């Protein structure tokens, strides 16, 4: 796995970890993001790249700082 792929997986794991710590379901967050639960699942597994718009929305919805997403 390349470094780029590893970072994408780590980002997804961080999103999932923070989401769970906030006790937010995948379905609930995906609805608020305007994406499908399946799409959020792919983001959390590092299968697909999130847009900057989605990342900022995640930060806002989970009430965290952007640096918290990339602190892995």
Buried (B, 14 or more C-beta within 10 A) or exposed (E): EEEEEEEBBEBBBBBBEBBEEEEBEBEBBBEBBEBEBEBBBBBBEBEBBBEEEBBEBBBEBBEBEEEBBEEE
